[in-house]
Each structure stands twice: as C-alpha cells, then as structure tokens.
Amino acid sequence: MATESNGATSTSTCVGPDGSAIGMPQLCFEWFPNQIFWLVITLVVIFFVLSRIALPRIASVLAERQGTITTDIAAAEDLKRKAEEAEAAYDKALADARAEAQSIAQKTRDEIKAELDKAMAKADAEISAKAAESEKAISDIRATAMENVEAVAKDTAEAIVSALGGKADAKAVAAAVSNRIKG
C-alpha cells in the first residue's frame, strides 16, 4: 500500500517529495507484497471463471465438433461405399449391355447370312432353270438350223444344177444332200 503523508516527510524511496511515484511502481520493492497479493486474487478469480464458465463451454464445443466430424466421416465412408457399389453396378450393366449388343449383332448377322444363302439358292435355281431353257432353245435352234441348212442346201443344189443346164431331180438332190450332211 502506498504510504500516507500527513505533512511529514516520507521515508519511502518509491515516492517523491510531492507524493508521486518515482519511476515504475511495479519495480518498487516496497510494493511487491501488495502487488503479489492482488496478483494471486486475480489469478484465483480468473481460474474459477475459466474452470466454471469458459472451459466447460469450450469442452462442449470441442465435443460437438468431434461428434460432427465423426458423423461426417461415417457418412462419407457410407457414401463412398454406395458410390463404389453404384460404380460396380454400372460396370456390370455396361458389360451386360455390351454382351447383349454383341448377341443381337451376331443374331442379325446370322439372319442376314441365312436370308442371303436363301436368296443365293433361289437365284442359282432361277439361273439353272434359265440355263436349261436356254440350252433347250439352243438345241431347238440347232435342230431347226440343221433342217433349214438341209432345205437351203437342197434348194441351192437344185439351183446350181439348173444353172449349169441340167435337169434336177428333187429326189436325187435330196438323197445327195442327206448323204453329205450325215457324213
């Protein structure tokens, strides 16, 4: 505590003649016991305020944050697991779709090949039928041509014999031309 002056001179080294402190009062050794007393009182009050009011609130906030973090981590792991399951299901569906597409494409190729083979067989049959018709027509044309050649040869032989001044007998000319055509 500060020394009182009742008009008498002060013996304290920390107080000047006019009653004011000389230098910093915190560094005056005469005032240390008083400063230490109030320091202890202040620290005890701060300790009780912190331990009874502030620290429980801080602890509850930290506990709440820890609970939120734990819940969020659990939710994130659950979402990650669900995402992995969804990705696996997507990959399986994609593989199934590709297999189905391959199956449909192969089935379509087989159907087209069967239709093509059927069309080829039908075309081959039509070509064979037309070739047979053509060969029959050609053989008919050959037979008619041979008959026509024989008739033309007979007419030509008669015309040559007549032109040479002879009389052509139709039966003799026909016999001669037939012998010659046969070989």
CORGINOR-V612732 format. One record per residue. RES is the residue in one letter. OMEGA is omega in radians with two decimals (* if undefined). NEAR is the number of other ideal C-beta (glycine too) atoms within 10 Angstrom. Layout:
RES,OMEGA,NEAR
RES,OMEGA,NEAR
This chain:
M,-3.12,8
A,3.12,14
T,-3.12,12
E,3.10,8
S,3.12,13
N,-3.10,5
G,3.11,4
A,-3.12,7
T,-3.09,7
S,3.10,15
T,-3.12,8
S,3.13,15
T,-3.09,11
C,-3.08,17
V,-3.12,19
G,-3.11,12
P,-3.14,9
D,3.10,6
G,3.11,11
S,-3.11,7
A,3.09,14
I,-3.13,12
G,-3.09,10
M,-3.10,8
P,-3.13,14
Q,-3.09,9
L,3.12,9
C,-3.04,17
F,-3.13,8
E,-3.08,15
W,-3.11,18
F,-3.12,12
P,3.12,9
N,-3.13,13
Q,3.13,12
I,3.11,10
F,-3.11,11
W,3.06,9
L,3.13,11
V,3.11,10
I,-3.12,10
T,3.13,10
L,3.11,10
V,3.12,10
V,3.13,10
I,3.13,11
F,-3.12,11
F,3.11,10
V,-3.14,11
L,-3.05,12
S,-3.09,10
R,-3.03,9
I,-2.96,10
A,-3.07,11
L,3.06,12
P,3.11,11
R,3.12,9
I,3.14,11
A,3.13,10
S,3.11,10
V,3.11,10
L,3.11,10
A,3.12,10
E,3.10,10
R,3.13,10
Q,3.10,10
G,3.12,10
T,3.13,10
I,3.13,10
T,3.12,10
T,3.14,10
D,3.12,10
I,3.11,10
A,3.12,10
A,3.13,10
A,3.10,10
E,3.11,10
D,3.10,10
L,3.11,10
K,3.11,10
R,3.12,10
K,3.12,10
A,3.11,10
E,3.09,10
E,3.13,10
A,3.11,10
E,3.10,10
A,3.11,10
A,3.10,10
Y,3.13,10
D,3.13,10
K,3.12,10
A,3.11,10
L,3.11,10
A,3.11,10
D,3.13,10
A,3.10,10
R,3.11,10
A,3.11,10
E,3.12,10
A,3.10,10
Q,3.14,10
S,3.13,10
I,3.14,10
A,3.13,10
Q,3.11,10
K,3.12,10
T,3.10,10
R,3.14,10
D,3.12,10
E,3.14,10
I,3.14,10
K,3.11,10
A,3.12,10
E,3.12,10
L,3.11,10
D,3.12,10
K,3.14,10
A,3.11,10
M,3.12,10
A,3.12,10
K,3.13,10
A,3.10,10
D,3.12,10
A,3.12,10
E,3.13,10
I,3.12,10
S,3.14,10
A,3.14,10
K,3.11,10
A,3.11,10
A,3.10,10
E,-3.13,10
S,3.12,10
E,3.10,10
K,3.13,10
A,3.13,10
I,3.12,11
S,3.07,10
D,3.12,10
I,3.11,11
R,-3.13,11
A,3.12,10
T,3.13,10
A,3.13,12
M,3.10,11
E,3.13,10
N,3.12,11
V,-3.14,14
E,3.14,15
A,3.13,12
V,3.14,12
A,3.13,17
K,-3.14,18
D,-3.13,12
T,3.14,13
A,3.12,18
E,-3.13,19
A,3.14,12
I,3.14,12
V,3.13,16
S,-3.12,11
A,-3.14,9
L,3.04,8
G,3.13,6
G,3.11,10
K,-3.05,7
A,3.06,16
D,-3.02,12
A,-3.12,10
K,-3.13,8
A,3.12,12
V,-3.14,19
A,3.13,16
A,-3.13,12
A,-3.13,15
V,3.14,20
S,3.12,12
N,-3.10,9
R,-3.12,11
I,-3.10,11
K,3.06,6
G,*,4
